[in-house]
Amino acid sequence: MGIHKGSEGTVHVGTDAVAEIRSYSVEETADTLETTSMGDAARTHLASLTSFSGSLDVFWDEVDTAQIALQAGSEVTLKFYPEGTATSAKYYTGTAIVTGVSISASFDGMVEASISVQGKSALTLATA
């Protein structure tokens, strides 16, 4: 069966796993080009350029090598492992630019960071 618990997932920056992940998301989109001509009965389209973006929410860890690499403006190679890093696990990978880092804290909570990325290249599906 191909379902997985969210707690199995992980994200890597290069070969380093990001520590203290609370959640992450990655979104891949494709532009479309309209090819409808006069006289057609329905609109028609072709797939065009793809792109991806993503975000990570973590407990802030100033000694984690992967979190340190995720500074605004940095270019990084990301690997998103929805099912963990077990042998033959599928994962999504691509080069991205870190577009934002937001650190927050409250008196009754943990120090947390939210990190936003914009893909610089195609997102590809690979196997561990």
Helices and strands as residue ranges (DSSP letters): G 6-8, E 10-13, E 16-17, E 21-34, E 45-59, H 65-69, E 75-81, E 90-104, E 112-119, E 124-127
